Amino acid sequence: MPYGSRLAATMNRRLGRECVYTPSARLALYLALRHWCRPGARVLMSPVTDDVILFVVLAAGLRPVQAPVSPADGNIDPAAVSEATWRGVDAVLTSNLYGIPDRVVELRARCDELGIPLIEDAAHAIGTDVAGRPIGTFGKAAAFSLSKHAAAMAGGFLAVEDAATRQELELLRDELLTPRRLHTDLTTTLRPLARSAVRSLHLVRPVWRTLQRLGLLERDAFRMALHAPRLADCAREAPSLTAYEPWVRVDLHGFRSRHGALVRGQLELRMARLDAGLARRRIGVSLLSATTWASPALHVPASAPDGPPPLFRAPLLVHDRDALIERLVHHGVVAGYVYDPPLDDYAGPEFVEPSPDPTAARWFASHVLPADPLQAREIINALTRERARPAALEQQDPQLNDRRSAPR
């Protein structure tokens, strides 16, 4: 039987698509980009996404083209993409940022018109539907992560349209996997348990501060260090996952390690509890969407049959976001998954094609506070105590371009 076939079958039943099990979503995404995009192809994507995704695209030998985004959710705004840009790209990569769905119906129609693949990054979007159809079933392929909604800190899937493609991608995956190590399996199994213990014992603040003081966090800021000269040298070897591994592996060193039965067994248990976790997330999103800080992207019509989506994070929009994040640690709330500055400011034109209008991306990236729905009540109480001020979309600062254009 193919590696991880039991886990893949579980995801297949959920999506109704053929699925390839991978140790991580980033490896799944790399498989999709290698399969559907020739080296040198230009990929339209949002600049408000994890920097790891940028490095996966570069590792596949592709040119990231930064799209204009919606200031409400950071996802691609198809209507703002120029006709010249549409005619010059070879693929589109969605983000479904924090679980808020991309405008996939429009994007799929445009990709079909141009004859180019739509690839979905659905790492944040297990359980998110559009018009009754799951995210991950609109494109040629979709990458999912069990590190997010299932809190497993390992495991991913690549969903594709047919069995023949799945079999081809399983072969490519097997070529890229590194050998299983018992130490890696034990670490992968114990880390989520340790994280749960820290939270249940109310030790988030002291543990986080200790990690900061000891320099044990791989990112000193919201983005990892770019190391531009080294990164430029890697372009000669692309496509090559190995060349870009120092960037792709950050925060998940076992992203392509072959998991043994211990890890896969834990993932099966977590997948069995996935729907219960999604239900709790819906409750949290409902609470957060009713606050004064909620992005308009959280406002779901009362007539929606399933209520709010089970988001990985709920985007709140606040003033003085960076200082607020520091103060939230005192309340036991660590806000991660902040993607600031946008990728074109972070990486520059040497590594990405900048967006023709980065204003909305800069505004959103500098104001969004990603709130974990499972901590909704704690976050609301903390923001209330801190007297956090909401940032409204109509307050976008036209001078933001000048102030945030320099890479950090």
C-alpha positions in Angstrom: 0.0 0.0 0.0 1.2 3.5 -0.7 2.8 5.4 2.2 0.1 7.1 4.4 -2.8 5.6 2.4 -5.1 5.2 5.4 -4.8 8.9 6.3 -5.2 9.8 2.6 -8.4 7.7 2.4 -9.8 9.6 5.3 -9.2 13.0 3.6 -10.5 11.5 0.3 -13.9 10.8 2.0 -14.0 14.3 3.4 -13.3 16.0 0.1 -14.4 13.6 -2.6 -11.0 13.9 -4.2 -8.0 11.7 -4.6 -5.4 12.5 -1.9 -1.7 12.1 -1.4 -0.4 12.0 2.2 2.6 14.1 2.9 4.6 15.0 6.1 3.6 18.7 5.7 1.5 21.1 3.6 4.7 22.8 2.3 5.9 19.5 0.8 2.4 19.0 -0.7 2.5 22.4 -2.3 6.0 21.8 -3.7 4.7 18.6 -5.3 1.8 20.5 -7.0 4.0 23.4 -8.2 6.6 20.9 -9.7 3.9 18.9 -11.4 1.9 21.7 -13.0 4.4 24.5 -13.5 7.5 24.4 -15.7 10.7 26.0 -14.4 10.6 29.7 -14.8 6.8 29.9 -14.8 5.2 33.0 -13.3 2.8 32.3 -10.4 0.2 34.9 -9.3 -0.2 34.9 -5.5 -1.1 37.1 -2.5 1.8 39.0 -0.8 0.2 38.4 2.5 1.1 34.8 3.3 3.7 32.8 5.1 7.3 33.5 3.9 7.7 29.7 3.8 5.3 29.7 0.9 7.5 32.2 -1.0 10.5 29.9 -0.5 8.5 26.8 -1.7 7.6 28.7 -4.9 11.2 29.7 -5.4 12.4 26.2 -4.7 10.2 25.0 -7.5 12.0 27.3 -9.8 9.1 29.7 -10.3 8.7 33.5 -10.3 6.2 34.8 -7.7 4.0 37.6 -9.0 2.4 39.6 -6.2 -1.3 40.3 -6.7 -3.4 43.2 -5.4 -5.4 42.0 -2.4 -8.6 42.9 -0.6 -7.9 45.0 2.5 -10.6 43.1 4.3 -8.9 39.7 4.1 -5.5 39.8 2.4 -6.6 37.4 -0.4 -6.2 38.1 -4.1 -8.6 40.6 -5.5 -9.2 39.3 -9.0 -10.9 42.5 -10.3 -7.8 44.5 -9.3 -5.4 42.3 -11.4 -4.6 44.0 -14.7 -5.3 42.3 -18.0 -1.6 42.5 -18.8 -0.8 40.6 -15.6 -3.5 38.0 -16.2 -2.0 37.4 -19.7 1.5 37.1 -18.3 1.0 34.5 -15.6 1.2 30.7 -15.9 -0.6 29.7 -12.7 -2.5 31.1 -9.8 -1.9 30.1 -6.1 -4.6 30.9 -3.6 -4.0 31.5 0.2 -7.4 31.2 1.8 -5.8 33.3 4.5 -6.7 32.2 8.0 -9.5 30.1 6.5 -11.3 33.1 4.8 -11.9 31.7 1.3 -10.3 33.2 -1.8 -12.6 34.3 -4.5 -12.2 30.8 -6.0 -15.2 30.8 -8.3 -13.9 33.9 -10.1 -10.3 32.7 -10.0 -11.2 29.2 -11.4 -13.2 30.8 -14.2 -10.3 33.1 -15.1 -7.8 30.2 -15.0 -10.1 28.1 -17.2 -10.3 31.0 -19.7 -6.6 31.4 -19.8 -5.8 27.6 -19.8 -3.7 27.8 -16.6 -3.8 25.8 -13.4 -5.4 27.0 -10.2 -3.5 25.6 -7.2 -5.1 26.1 -3.7 -3.1 26.6 -0.6 -5.8 25.3 1.8 -3.5 24.9 4.8 -5.8 27.3 6.8 -9.0 26.1 5.3 -10.0 22.6 6.3 -13.8 22.8 6.8 -14.3 26.1 4.8 -16.9 25.9 2.1 -17.9 28.1 -0.8 -21.4 27.7 -2.1 -21.6 24.3 -0.4 -18.4 23.1 -2.0 -15.2 22.5 0.1 -12.2 24.7 -0.4 -9.7 22.3 -2.0 -12.0 21.1 -4.8 -11.9 24.2 -7.1 -8.3 23.9 -8.4 -6.1 21.3 -10.1 -4.6 20.6 -6.7 -4.9 21.7 -3.1 -2.5 21.5 -0.2 -3.8 20.9 3.3 -2.2 21.0 6.7 -2.9 18.9 9.8 -0.5 21.2 11.8 -3.3 23.8 11.8 -6.8 22.7 12.5 -5.8 19.4 14.0 -3.0 20.9 16.0 -0.8 18.0 15.1 2.4 19.9 14.2 2.9 17.4 11.3 1.0 15.9 8.4 -0.5 17.2 5.2 -2.3 16.2 2.0 -2.3 17.1 -1.6 -5.8 16.7 -3.1 -6.0 16.1 -6.9 -8.7 15.4 -9.5 -7.9 11.8 -10.5 -6.2 8.6 -9.5 -3.6 8.7 -12.3 -2.3 12.1 -11.1 -2.3 10.9 -7.5 -0.1 7.9 -8.4 2.4 10.2 -10.3 2.6 12.5 -7.3 3.1 9.6 -4.9 6.2 8.6 -6.8 7.6 12.2 -6.7 6.8 12.4 -3.0 8.6 9.2 -2.3 11.7 10.5 -4.1 11.7 13.7 -1.9 11.1 12.0 1.5 14.0 11.7 3.9 14.5 8.6 6.0 12.5 8.1 9.1 14.3 8.7 12.4 13.0 7.6 15.8 14.1 10.8 17.4 12.1 12.9 14.9 9.0 10.7 15.4 9.2 11.1 19.1 9.6 14.9 18.9 6.7 15.2 16.4 4.5 13.1 18.7 5.3 14.9 21.9 5.4 18.5 20.8 1.6 18.9 20.4 1.1 17.2 23.8 3.6 19.6 25.4 1.9 22.6 23.8 -1.5 21.5 25.2 0.0 21.1 28.6 1.5 24.6 28.6 -1.9 26.1 27.7 -3.9 24.0 30.2 -1.5 24.9 33.0 -1.6 28.6 32.1 2.1 28.7 31.5 1.9 30.4 28.1 3.5 33.7 29.3 6.5 32.3 31.2 7.3 29.7 28.5 7.1 32.2 25.7 9.2 34.7 27.4 11.8 32.1 28.2 12.0 30.9 24.6 12.5 34.6 23.6 15.3 35.2 26.1 17.1 32.0 25.2 16.9 32.7 21.5 15.1 29.5 20.8 12.5 31.0 18.4 13.5 30.7 14.7 11.9 34.0 13.8 13.1 37.1 15.5 10.3 39.1 13.9 7.1 38.3 12.0 9.3 37.2 9.0 12.4 35.0 9.1 15.7 36.5 8.1 16.0 36.6 4.3 19.7 36.1 3.8 19.5 37.6 0.3 23.0 36.7 -1.0 22.6 33.1 0.0 19.1 33.0 -1.4 20.2 34.4 -4.7 22.9 31.7 -5.0 20.2 29.0 -4.7 18.5 30.2 -7.9 21.2 28.5 -10.0 20.1 25.1 -8.5 16.3 25.6 -8.8 14.1 23.6 -9.0 15.7 22.1 -5.9 14.0 21.5 -2.5 17.4 20.7 -1.0 19.0 24.0 -2.0 16.1 26.0 -0.4 15.8 23.7 2.7 17.3 26.2 5.2 14.3 28.5 4.5 11.6 25.9 3.8 12.1 24.0 7.0 11.8 26.9 9.4 9.5 26.0 12.3 9.0 22.5 10.9 12.4 20.8 10.4 10.7 17.4 9.7 8.6 18.9 6.8 9.7 16.0 4.5 10.7 13.3 7.0 9.0 9.9 6.5 6.8 9.5 9.5 6.6 6.1 11.2 3.5 4.3 12.6 3.7 6.3 15.9 3.2 9.7 14.2 0.6 8.4 11.7 -1.4 6.8 14.5 -1.5 10.0 16.4 -2.6 11.8 13.2 -5.4 9.3 12.7 -6.7 10.0 16.2 -6.6 13.8 15.7 -8.4 13.5 12.3 -11.1 11.5 14.1 -11.7 14.5 16.4 -11.4 17.1 13.6 -15.1 17.8 13.2 -15.6 18.4 17.0 -12.7 20.9 16.8 -14.2 22.6 13.8 -17.5 23.0 15.7 -15.6 24.7 18.6 -14.0 27.0 16.1 -17.3 28.0 14.6 -18.4 29.1 18.1 -15.3 31.1 18.6 -15.5 32.8 15.2 -19.1 33.8 16.0 -18.0 35.5 19.2 -15.1 37.3 17.5 -17.2 38.4 14.6 -19.5 40.2 16.9 -16.7 42.4 18.3 -15.8 45.9 17.2 -12.4 44.7 16.0 -13.8 42.1 13.5 -12.8 42.5 9.9 -15.7 42.8 7.5 -14.6 39.4 6.1 -16.0 37.8 9.3 -19.5 39.1 8.8 -21.5 36.1 7.7 -25.2 36.6 6.6 -27.6 35.4 9.2 -29.1 33.2 6.5 -25.9 31.2 6.1 -26.9 27.5 6.6 -23.9 26.5 8.6 -23.2 29.8 10.4 -19.6 31.1 10.5 -16.8 29.1 8.9 -14.5 27.2 11.3 -11.5 29.5 10.7 -8.0 28.7 11.7 -7.6 32.4 12.8 -10.2 35.2 12.8 -8.8 38.4 11.3 -9.3 41.3 13.7 -8.2 44.8 12.6 -6.6 47.0 15.3 -4.5 50.1 15.7 -1.0 49.8 17.1 -1.0 46.1 16.4 2.7 45.3 17.1 2.6 46.9 20.6 -0.7 45.2 21.3 0.7 41.8 20.4 3.5 42.3 23.0 1.0 43.3 25.7 -1.2 40.3 24.9 1.5 37.9 26.1 0.9 39.2 29.6 -2.7 37.9 29.3 -1.4 34.5 28.1 -2.2 35.1 24.5 0.5 34.6 21.9 -0.6 35.9 18.5 1.2 34.1 15.7 0.7 33.9 11.9 1.3 37.6 11.3 2.5 38.0 7.7 4.0 41.5 7.8 5.5 43.1 5.8 4.0 41.9 2.5 6.3 39.6 0.4 7.2 42.3 -2.1 8.5 44.6 0.7 10.1 41.7 2.5 11.9 40.0 -0.5 12.1 42.9 -3.0 12.1 42.8 -6.8 15.1 40.4 -7.0 13.0 37.6 -5.8 9.4 38.6 -6.5 7.5 40.7 -9.1 6.0 43.4 -6.9 2.3 44.3 -6.9 1.4 47.3 -9.0 -0.6 48.6 -6.0 0.7 47.4 -2.6 -1.4 49.8 -0.5 -4.1 47.4 0.6 -1.6 44.6 1.4 0.5 46.9 3.5 -2.5 48.2 5.4 -4.0 44.8 6.1 -0.7 43.3 7.0 0.1 46.1 9.5 -3.3 46.0 11.2 -4.5 42.4 11.2 -4.4 40.6 14.5 -5.0 36.8 13.9 -7.2 35.6 16.7 -7.4 31.9 17.6 -11.2 31.1 17.8 -10.4 28.4 20.4 -9.2 31.3 22.7 -12.0 33.7 21.7 -13.2 34.6 25.2 -9.6 35.1 26.5 -8.7 37.3 23.5 -11.9 39.4 23.8 -11.3 39.9 27.5 -7.6 40.8 26.9 -8.4 43.3 24.1 -11.1 44.9 26.3 -8.7 45.3 29.2 -6.0 46.8 26.9 -8.6 49.2 25.4 -7.7 48.1 21.9 -8.9 50.4 19.2 -10.4 49.0 16.0 -9.0 49.9 12.6 -11.6 50.5 10.0 -11.1 50.0 6.3 -12.1 53.5 5.5 -9.2 54.7 7.6 -6.6 53.3 5.2 -3.6 55.7 5.3 -2.4 56.7 1.8 1.0 57.4 3.2 1.4 53.8 4.3 3.2 53.1 1.0 6.1 55.4 1.9 6.4 54.4 5.6 6.5 50.6 5.0 8.3 50.3 1.7 11.7 49.4 3.2 12.3 45.7 4.0 12.8 44.9 7.7 
